[in-house]
Amino acid sequence: MAIIPRLTVPQTTQDNGPARNNLRGAIWLITDMSFNIWALAIAKSLGVDLPPIQIVLVRALVGLALLLPFVAYNGGMVRLANPGLQILRTLLSTIAMTGNFFAVAKLPFALFTTVNFTRPLLMMTLAAWLLSERIRPRQWLAGGIGLIGVVIAVDPSSLGSGYASGLAALFASVIAGTIAVIILRRMRNEDALAQMIWQTAGLSLVSAVPALYFWQAPGAHWPILILIGLFSQTAQFCFMRAHYWAEAGVIAPLGYFSLLLSVSIGYFVFAEIPTTGLYFGAALIIGAALMAGQKRKRP
C-alpha cells in the first residue's frame, strides 16, 4: 500500500461508463442538496464573524483529511486525463464557494436559493457563447422571463448595502459555479475519487494564501467549521454522483426542490419570512428554466 499517492496511467475521455440511471441520479442529488443546505445553514449561523475564504480553506482541509485514507486504500491516485480542465474547475470552484459563503451570511436563505435558480438559464447562454450552440427563440424568451423573475424576487428598491454586496458575491458565485458544472459534465469519465482529491487539494492551495492573510482565530467556532467541511465534502461527492448517473434534463428541474429546503430552514432556524414578490419571482425563474430546457417535439 502506497504511503504517498502515486500516479497511474490516465483514463481515456471516451464515455465507456454505464447507461444513465435517472432514479439513482435523483437520489444522489436530493442527498447532495440535504447535506449542502445544512452546510450553508451552519455557515450562515457564523454570520460575518469569519472571512469566507477562511471557511473555504478549512472546508478543503477537512475534505483532504477525509479523502486521503481512501486514496491510500486504493493504492494511490489516478492521473486525470484532462488536468487543465481540473485546474480551471478548481479556480472557478474557489470563487464560487467563497462567494456562496459570503452571500449566504448577507441574504435571506430563500432569496439566496432563488438567485441560484438562474444557473440553467445562464448555462444556456454560456453554451451559446462558449460552445457556439444554437439557442431557439423560445429559449431566449425564457431567459428574458427569468431575468424579470430575478428583478421581482430581488426587489432592487428594498436593497440595503448588505444585500447589495451579498448579491454581487452571489452573482459572481453563480457565474463561476455554472462554468465549473459545464467543465464537470465534460469530465464525466474521469475517476470520481481522483477528481475529488485533486479538486480538494487544489482548493487548499488556492485558498491558503488569502485565507492566512485574512485569518481570524476561530475560537469556539472550530467544531462548526469542521462540520461545514464534513457536510460540504459529502455533498460534493453526492453532486458528482448525481451528474454521473442522471441526464441533465432530470438534474435541472429536480434541483428546484432546494427552494422548499431553504424556505423551511430560513423560516424555522433563522425566522425569515419570504415576501410575496420572492415567491412570484421564483415561480417565473423556475418556469423559465423549465421552458428553456423543454425539448422540441419532432414532427
C-alpha positions in Angstrom: 0.0 0.0 0.0 1.5 3.3 -1.1 2.1 5.9 1.6 2.5 8.7 -1.0 -0.3 8.8 -3.7 1.1 7.6 -7.0 0.0 8.5 -10.5 -1.3 5.8 -12.8 -2.0 5.9 -16.5 -4.7 8.4 -17.3 -8.1 7.2 -18.4 -9.4 7.8 -21.8 -12.0 10.5 -22.4 -14.4 8.2 -24.3 -17.6 7.7 -22.4 -17.5 3.9 -21.6 -19.4 4.2 -18.4 -22.7 2.5 -17.6 -26.0 3.8 -19.0 -27.6 6.7 -17.3 -29.8 5.8 -14.3 -32.1 8.8 -13.6 -33.6 7.4 -10.4 -30.2 6.7 -8.9 -29.0 10.2 -10.0 -32.1 11.8 -8.5 -31.4 10.1 -5.1 -27.8 11.3 -5.2 -29.0 14.8 -6.0 -31.5 15.0 -3.2 -28.9 13.7 -0.8 -26.5 16.4 -2.1 -29.0 19.2 -1.5 -29.7 18.0 2.0 -26.1 18.0 3.1 -25.4 21.2 1.2 -28.3 23.1 2.8 -27.1 22.3 6.3 -23.5 23.2 5.4 -24.8 26.6 4.2 -27.0 27.0 7.3 -24.1 26.4 9.6 -22.0 29.0 7.6 -24.9 31.4 7.8 -25.0 31.0 11.6 -21.4 32.2 11.7 -22.6 35.4 10.0 -19.6 37.5 9.1 -17.5 36.6 12.1 -15.0 34.7 10.0 -13.7 35.5 6.4 -15.5 33.4 3.8 -12.1 32.4 2.3 -11.1 31.0 5.7 -14.2 28.8 5.7 -13.2 27.6 2.2 -9.7 26.6 3.4 -10.9 24.8 6.5 -13.6 23.0 4.4 -10.9 21.9 1.9 -8.5 20.7 4.6 -11.3 18.7 6.3 -12.1 17.2 2.9 -8.5 16.2 2.4 -8.4 14.5 5.7 -11.5 12.5 4.8 -10.3 11.6 1.3 -6.6 10.6 1.8 -7.4 7.3 3.6 -9.5 6.2 0.6 -6.6 7.2 -1.7 -4.1 5.2 0.3 -6.5 2.2 0.4 -6.9 2.3 -3.4 -3.1 2.3 -3.8 -2.8 5.9 -5.0 -4.4 8.4 -7.2 -5.4 8.1 -10.8 -3.9 10.7 -13.1 -6.6 12.9 -14.7 -6.9 12.7 -18.4 -7.8 16.5 -18.5 -5.6 18.2 -15.8 -6.1 21.6 -17.4 -9.8 21.3 -17.1 -9.5 20.3 -13.5 -7.2 23.3 -12.7 -9.8 25.6 -14.3 -12.6 24.0 -12.4 -10.7 24.3 -9.1 -10.2 28.1 -9.6 -13.8 28.6 -10.5 -15.0 26.5 -7.6 -12.9 28.6 -5.2 -14.6 31.7 -6.5 -18.0 30.0 -6.3 -17.5 28.7 -2.7 -16.1 32.0 -1.4 -19.0 33.9 -2.9 -21.5 31.4 -1.6 -20.3 31.6 2.0 -20.2 35.4 1.9 -23.6 35.8 0.2 -25.5 33.3 2.4 -24.4 35.3 5.5 -25.8 38.5 4.0 -29.0 37.4 2.3 -32.2 35.6 3.3 -32.0 31.9 2.6 -34.9 31.8 0.2 -33.5 34.7 -1.9 -30.1 33.1 -1.9 -31.6 29.9 -3.3 -33.8 31.7 -5.8 -31.0 33.6 -7.4 -29.1 30.3 -7.7 -32.0 29.0 -9.8 -30.8 31.2 -12.7 -28.0 28.7 -13.3 -29.8 26.7 -16.0 -30.6 29.9 -17.9 -27.0 31.1 -17.5 -25.8 27.7 -18.6 -27.9 28.1 -21.8 -26.4 31.5 -22.5 -22.8 30.3 -21.9 -23.3 27.3 -24.1 -24.3 29.7 -26.9 -21.3 31.9 -26.2 -18.6 29.4 -25.4 -19.7 26.4 -27.4 -21.5 28.1 -30.3 -24.6 26.1 -29.5 -27.8 27.3 -31.3 -30.4 28.8 -28.9 -34.0 28.7 -30.1 -36.2 31.8 -29.8 -38.3 30.1 -27.1 -35.2 29.7 -25.0 -34.2 33.4 -25.4 -37.8 34.2 -24.4 -37.3 32.0 -21.3 -34.1 33.8 -20.5 -36.0 37.2 -20.6 -38.7 35.9 -18.4 -36.2 34.5 -15.9 -34.4 37.9 -15.8 -37.7 39.6 -15.0 -38.2 37.0 -12.2 -34.8 37.9 -10.8 -35.7 41.6 -10.6 -39.0 40.8 -8.9 -37.5 38.4 -6.4 -34.6 40.7 -5.6 -36.7 43.9 -5.4 -33.8 46.4 -6.0 -35.8 49.2 -4.3 -35.5 47.5 -1.0 -31.8 46.6 -1.1 -29.5 47.9 1.6 -25.7 47.9 1.5 -25.5 44.4 3.0 -27.9 43.0 0.4 -26.1 44.7 -2.4 -22.7 43.2 -1.5 -24.3 39.8 -0.9 -26.0 39.8 -4.3 -22.8 40.9 -6.0 -20.9 38.0 -4.4 -23.8 35.6 -5.2 -23.9 36.5 -8.9 -20.2 36.1 -9.2 -20.6 32.7 -7.5 -23.4 31.7 -9.9 -21.3 32.5 -12.9 -18.2 30.7 -11.7 -20.2 27.8 -10.4 -22.1 27.4 -13.7 -18.9 27.2 -15.8 -17.5 24.7 -13.3 -20.5 22.5 -13.8 -20.1 22.7 -17.6 -16.5 21.5 -17.1 -17.6 18.8 -14.6 -20.0 17.3 -17.2 -17.2 17.2 -19.7 -15.1 15.2 -17.2 -17.8 12.5 -16.6 -15.5 9.7 -17.4 -12.7 10.7 -15.1 -12.2 8.7 -11.9 -14.5 10.1 -9.2 -12.1 9.8 -6.3 -9.3 11.3 -8.4 -11.5 14.3 -9.3 -12.4 14.8 -5.7 -8.9 14.6 -4.3 -7.4 16.9 -7.0 -10.3 19.3 -6.5 -9.9 19.4 -2.8 -6.1 19.7 -2.9 -6.4 22.5 -5.4 -8.9 24.3 -3.2 -6.5 24.1 -0.3 -3.6 25.5 -2.3 -5.6 28.3 -4.0 -7.3 29.5 -0.8 -4.3 29.1 1.5 -2.6 32.4 0.9 -5.7 34.7 1.1 -7.1 32.7 4.0 -3.9 33.1 6.0 -3.8 36.8 5.2 -7.3 37.4 6.5 -7.1 34.7 9.2 -9.1 35.2 12.4 -8.8 32.9 15.4 -11.9 30.6 15.2 -12.0 30.1 18.9 -15.2 28.2 19.8 -16.1 28.1 16.1 -13.7 25.2 15.3 -16.3 22.4 15.7 -18.7 24.4 13.5 -16.0 24.8 10.8 -15.2 21.1 10.8 -18.9 20.3 10.5 -19.1 22.5 7.4 -16.2 20.6 5.9 -17.8 17.2 6.6 -21.2 18.2 5.2 -19.7 20.0 2.2 -17.4 17.2 1.2 -20.2 14.7 1.5 -22.4 16.9 -0.6 -19.7 17.3 -3.3 -19.4 13.5 -3.7 -23.2 13.2 -3.9 -23.3 16.0 -6.5 -20.7 14.3 -8.7 -22.5 11.0 -8.5 -25.8 12.7 -9.4 -24.2 14.2 -12.6 -22.6 10.9 -13.3 -25.8 8.9 -13.3 -28.6 11.3 -14.3 -29.3 13.2 -17.5 -29.2 17.0 -17.5 -32.9 17.1 -18.2 -33.5 15.3 -14.9 -31.0 17.2 -12.8 -32.2 20.7 -13.7 -35.9 20.5 -12.6 -35.2 18.3 -9.6 -32.8 21.0 -8.3 -35.8 23.3 -7.5 -36.6 21.0 -4.6 -33.9 23.0 -2.8 -36.2 26.0 -2.6 -38.5 24.1 -0.3 -35.5 23.1 1.9 -34.1 26.7 2.0 -37.5 28.2 2.8 -38.0 25.7 5.6 -34.5 26.3 7.1 -34.9 30.0 6.7 -38.2 30.1 8.5 -37.7 27.6 11.3 -34.0 28.3 12.0 -33.5 32.0 11.1 -37.1 33.3 11.4 -37.0 34.5 7.8 -40.4 35.1 6.1 -40.2 35.3 2.3 -42.1 38.1 0.6 -44.8 37.5 -1.9 -42.6 39.1 -4.6 -39.9 36.5 -3.9 -42.4 33.6 -4.4 -43.6 35.2 -7.6 -40.1 35.9 -8.9 -39.1 32.3 -8.0 -42.1 31.0 -9.9 -41.1 33.0 -13.0 -37.5 31.8 -12.8 -38.4 28.1 -12.3 -41.0 28.3 -15.1 -38.5 30.0 -17.4 -35.8 27.4 -16.7 -38.2 24.5 -17.4 -39.4 26.2 -20.6 -35.8 26.7 -21.7 -34.9 23.0 -21.0 -38.0 21.6 -22.7 -37.1 19.6 -25.7 -38.7 20.4 -29.1 -41.1 17.7 -30.3 -40.2 16.1 -33.6 -42.8 16.1 -36.3 
